[in-house]
Amino acid sequence: MIRTEHLVKSFDGRVVLDDINAEFDKGKTNLIIGQSGSGKTVLLKSIVGLFPIDSGKIYYNDICYTDLNFKERKEIRKDIGMIFQGGALLDSSTVEENVRLPLDLFSTMTPAEKLDRVNFCLDRVNLHDANRLYPSELSGGMVKRVAIARAIVLNPKYLFCDEPNSGLDPMTSVVIDNLIKEITEEYQITTIINTHDMNSVMEIGEKIIFIHDGKKWWEGTKHDIMQSNNKELNDFVFASAMAKRAKMNAETCEKRA
């Protein structure tokens, strides 16, 4: 479980997150949604420690992360997996080397043990015999699956996903969503996903937090969304659905052309 209390974050005097109180549950896919510029990405990166916060508290289970020194935070970071928006693979490294990187940095495994763990994680994301491939040889969906394998190679307790479906076609997006949900449930991870993809919300959104103008505006489940009378949430959901439909229509026209 991860919890924030009265979290505030600003840049150059402009408040981006204002008094955010939120709880993210273990073993569930917790989604942060909101328009571009709403603060959802800043919230995720603040929780993971990429941005220092101005005030408030961040708890990992019962440990107050904001009160820890650098060395103490490093211990928690070993339990964190991160999937970046573009995959963030090292172009000059093979798939195997990319997935092995966290083990090289944080584990005391032997080379043979590392290879076994890498192969296990690649098998788990259905990437068999991809060890020697380079990122330039992978499809967008394969890049995201390598990123997932790397994120889980240290068997993390916490998994952060920044727009995991960005740039993917609808069918591949579903594959990535289902894979993240399966891994979350299988290993009982506290997973936090930052997304604007309403398909993801309605497919795997077990707990959803809607950020609007830097504030936590609404929270609930994917079932609650359809019953909500929150104007800002409804506007966001409607706009997201229309944008998705327009994108699909444009892709269909391109294929016909």
Helices and strands as residue ranges (DSSP letters): E 2-11, E 14-24, E 29-33, H 40-48, E 55-60, E 63-64, G 65-67, H 70-77, E 80-83, H 95-106, H 111-124, G 135-137, H 140-152, E 158-162, H 170-187, E 190-194, H 198-204, E 207-212, E 215-220, H 222-225, H 231-256
